[in-house]
Amino acid sequence: MHAVPPDLVSGFDTIIHLSGESVAGRWTAKKKKRIRDSRIVSTQDLSNALTKAATPPKTFICASAIGYYGSRGDEILNEESPSGTGFLAEVCREWEAATEVAAHAGIRSVNLRIGLVLSPNGGALKQMLLPFRLGLGGKIGSGRQWWSWIHGEDLVCAVHHILQNESLKGPVNMTAPSPVTNSEFTQILAGVLKRPAILPVPVFAARLAFGEFAEEGLLASARVQPAKLITSGFNFTYNKVQDALKNLL
């Protein structure tokens, strides 16, 4: 990582920082370092540059993730909920803390706690499409873990909403208001594709294939509500996962 020259971030109304190494895959020591550095170090460097810019931006929007909450079972989570345990929760806490330098300098700073973004062009959904289209899909583990998702179009619209609403600052949950369990998600996905979903992935198989990522990613349960977006008047185009998947697929 290299320090960001302040002149490169001077003169903009808003800076949006979304970079980060993918968390998917087996977490080796090197992979964990890339996950941390690509988020925390890059955000620290950018925050420091913003405070030194001749004309700093009014708003700094930085990605975060609902991994902040850890795995919490059926507990309903909003922006006021405390952070959880685990590697991802720790990374998210430090990631958000890295924006505090900019916030203390008077720059409105927003941490986007992003959930499972639905898009056929990338992310988890793209990885799921081939096995589900072949009729080889199914729930992961018990299927009772909550998946908090958002349609990619709503994510972009929500960022635009944040830009227009200066009262929004700090953490903002970027998830649809109707999370579903993994079992529900997989059944709905299979239904939209007109395929069966009868081949579950056992917990031991997920752990064998993905190690620590299986525990904190695929098997983790986060039932998240976008309280700040709702309170500030944001209207989701896709409130139900079935409607979102039908639109995308």
N, C-alpha and C positions, 0 to 999 in steps of 0.2 A: 504494500500500500504506500502511496505517496501523498504528501500533503496537497490539498487543493488550493491553487492560487486564488486569493480573494477576488481578483479582478474578473475571474471566469464566472463568478456567481453574483456580480454586481449589476444592478440596473433592471432586474426582473421583478415582476409583481409577486410571483410564486415560484418556489422550487419544489419539485416532486421527486422524491427519492424512492425507487422501487427495487433496487438491485439486491440480489442475494443468491448464493449457491443453493441449488435444489436440495431439499431435505430428504428426498426419496432415495432409497437404496440402503445398503449396509453401512453403518456408521463406524468407519475405522477412525483411528486417532487423527489421521490427515484430513479425512472428510469432515470430522467435527471442527477442526481448526478452520477449514475453508468456510463452513457454515457460520461460525462465529465471526471471523475476520471480515467476510463479505458483507455482513450486516453491521456489526458493532464498530469496527475500526473505520469502515467507510463512512458511517454516520457521524462518528466523532470528528473525522477530518472535514466533512462537509459542514457540520455545525460550527466548528472553529472558523472555517473560511467565511461563513455567513456573517459572523459577528465582526469580522475585520473588513468586510466589503465596504467600499466607499458609499454605495447606495444599496443597503441590504433589502431583501424582499420583505413584503408585509407578512407573507405566509410561508411556512415550511411544512410540507406534508411528507410524512415518512411511513413507509410500510412497517407493519408489525404483523402479528398473527394471533389467532385464538389459542395457539399453543401456550400463550401467556397463562391460561387458566389451568393447564395440566388436564389430567383425566379426573372428572368429577361426578361420574355416574349420572343420576337423574336430576342433580341440582340445576336449577335455572340460574344462568349467569348473565349479569349485565356489566357495564363498565365500572361499577362500584365494587364488584366482587374481587376478593383478594386473589393474588397469583397462586398458582399451584406448585407442584414439585416436578422435578425431572429436568433433563437437559434442555428441552425446548422452552420450558417455562423460564429457566434461568437465562437463556439466550434472549428471549423476548423482553425480560425485565431490563437487561443491560442495553438492549437495542433501543428501548424507549428512553432509558436514562440518558443515552447518548445525545438525545435531542434537547436535553435540559439547558445546555449551554446557550443554544439559540433562543429558547423560551425566556431564559433569564435576561437576555439582551433585548427583550421586548418584541421578538418575532413570534407571531401566532404559530404555534407548533401543534400539529395534529398527528396522532399515531393511529394508523389504519390497522385495526385488529381484524385481519382478513381471514375468512373461513375457507371452505372448499369451493373454489371458483369453478363453475360449470362452463366448460367450453370443449367442443370436439377437437379443437386444434392444439390442446396441450393439457397438462395437469393430470389429475387422477382419472377424470372421465375418459380422456383419450386412451389411457392405459387399460381401462375396463372394457372399451367397446369391442375389441377383437374377440376376447373370450366369451363375452355375452352374446355377440352376434353368432358365434359358433354353438351357442347353447351350453357353454361350459361355465357359466357364471353362477354365483351363489353368495350367500352371506359370509362374512368373515367372523370366525369364532362364534360366539353366542348370537351375534347380530343385534344385541340389545344396546350397544354403544351408540350414542347420539352423534349424528353428523350434521354440522351446521354449515349450510351451503349458501351460495349466492350465484345468480345468473351473471355472466360476464358483462352483459349490457347494463344491468342494475348497478354493478360495481362502478362502472365508468360514470353513470348518472349520479351515483352517490358522491363520488369525488367532486363532480361539478356542483352538486348541492352544497358540499362543504365549502367550496370556494366562494359561494354566494352568501353563506351564512357565517358571518364573522364571530358569532357567539359560540360556535363549535370549536373546541380546542381540547388538547389532551387526547386520551384514548377514545376512539369511536369504533364500535363493533360493526364490521362490514359483512353481515350475514342477513339472509332473509328471515322474516319473523316466524317461520314455521319449520324449525329443524325436524329431521326425521331420524329414526333409528337406522342402523346399517341394514337390518333385515327389510325394513320398509323401502329403503332406497333401492336395494337390489331387486326387490319384487317389482317396483314401479319401473325401473330401467328395463328389466326383462319384458314387462308388459308393453312398454312403448316400442320395443324392438320386435315384439311378437315372438319371443323365444322363452323357453323354460329357464328357471333359475333354481336348479336342483342339485348343484354340486358345491356345497359349502367348503370353505377353506378352514380346516381345523386350526386351532390356536397353535399347536406344536408346529404345523407346517409353515404358518406365517412367521413364527419365531425363528424357525430353521432357515427360512429364505431371507429374512430381513433383519433378524437380530433385534437390536434395541429400537430401531425405527418401527418395527411391528408393534411394539408395546406402546410407544408414545404417539404413533401416527395412526396405523390401521385399526388398532384395538382400543385406542383412547376414546373417552366419551366426554363431549363438551356440548351442552345444551344451551346455546348462546342466544340471547335476545338483543336486537339492535336498538336499545332503549333511546340513545341520543338521536339517532336518525328519525325514529318515530316521533319523539317529542318535538323535534325541530320541523316536523311537517313533511318529511320525505315520503313519497309514495312509490312503493315497489311495483314494477310492472309484473313481476313474477313472484307471487306469494307462495305458490304451491309447487313442489318439486316436479309433479307430473306435468304441469303446464310448461315449466322451464325445459324439461327434457324433450317434450313434444316439439317445442319451438326449435331447439337446437338440433334435433335428430330427424 
